[in-house]
Amino acid sequence: MNDLFLTGMNRRSRNSVENQRKGLRRRARDGLHCLLGTVDALVAAEGTQTVTAFRDALGTPALIEAAIACRAYERLEERGHLDALLARYSTLRQYLPASLPCHSRPPPAAKQYLRPSRLCVPWMPAPGTR
């Protein structure tokens, strides 16, 4: 059951990242073209042009949007899957304590199986001594 849960959570996270990537890829591509156009304009600018005039000619809000889109795509590429898994961590945290055995306290039904194992593994502590 753990394998199925973790595999499903991984698949849903990956699909979520892929859906986000499709939308951000278009925005980042357009933003990259805008930023490259800005670099070309900067290289071709006259030396007497002021920074304010240069900003007005290019359109500062468009540059800001382009930079935001490129950073969002970069973040998604670097940490997208991890962030998607962390967003589902609360579900994982709720699920795991009930399914993973607690090694400090064996369940009552396991005590009958621990006695024979102490014969095979002498260093294993007796049930109830922890």
QUIDAKA-V787055 format. One line per field, one symbol per residue. psi: psi as a letter, one per 20 degrees, with the letter a starting at -180 (. if undefined). burial: + if it has 9 or more other C-alpha atoms within 8 Angstrom, else -. Layout:
psi->???
burial->???
This chain:
psi->hgggghggggghgghgggghhgghgghhgghggghhhggghghiqqhiprhghgghhhnghhhgggggghhggggghgjggghhghhjhhgghhgghhhpqoihoqqhhihhihghhhhhnhipqqpii.
burial->--------++--++-++---+--++-++++++-++--+---------------++-------+-+++-++-++-++---++--++--+-----------------+----+--++-++--------+---
